[in-house]
């Protein structure tokens, strides 16, 4: 019987033809073909101009004392003086603390928690049965469709201390006795900035996690149900392990975006009251373009880039190792 199967398999094996597989010489000729490299060259040159040249110029600025009024290439070489001045400034460490704790850690955790909850909720079959899934997804996406400047202006109106809708509602309910300047008081300014940022940026997390949820095979949930797993245990042992790579990528992206964010703090408070809400991005801008110290501003930018590069390497190494386990 074995010999018959072997004979049939041999009989059905297609005969090799001259065009079935490239010869070694043809393969080498194809590898030496310069056409793909020639086609890629303009793109690589453009990328170098867009990224490498500004990066090198930023390093040059950080090593020189330069103002916006100096001609290109002018400036006194000061070596590491700008870095020393920046790193020994108490304001830098206040800005770094605000950047890490409020602008990054708080908003990233809130977006991941609420984003995961909303993504799971929008995947429930009951929403499909009552036919509001499309409406719910549209509502979730609305903040992301609004430009950040418009979103900030809307929240400034809502949270205004005298005419804001939030204050009017709280006064009517008797929760407060007088209006609260949410963006002007030390106790409320950071929660208010975080709320604006989370509201505007949350849809990206929701949509990304929904895509990850839809990629989870349904038979895993069926197997969990047959084993008697509750909804919570299915979420913990099926949903989260499958979503871990997506959460890792989304978490890295929104962390980098939050760490470098400028617009929400600058448009809501300008770094105030005083310098209470100053973050690294706003300090970079103020140093370079308000105080006209381009060298120190470039030094702050390089410090930020180095911190994010180190974080990204550690984060990706840790998450990759955990996924492999």
Secondary structure, 3 states (H helix, E strand, C coil): CHHHHHHHHHHHCCCCCCCCCCCHHHHHHHHCCCHHHHHHHHHHHHHHHHHHHHHHHHHHHHCEECCCCCCCCCCEECCCHHHHHHHCCHHHHHHHHHHHHHHHHHHHHHHHHHHHHHHHHHCCHHHHHCCCHHHHHHHHHHHHHCCHHHHHHHHHHHCCCCCCHHHHHHHHHCCCCCCCCCCCCCCCHHHHHHHHHHHHHHHHHHHHHHHHHHCCCHHHHHHHHHCCCCHHHHHHHHHHHHHHHHHHHHHHHHHHHHHCCCHHHHHHCCCCCCCCCCCHHHHHHHHHHHCCCHHHHHHHHHHHHHHHHHHHHHHHHHHHHHHHC
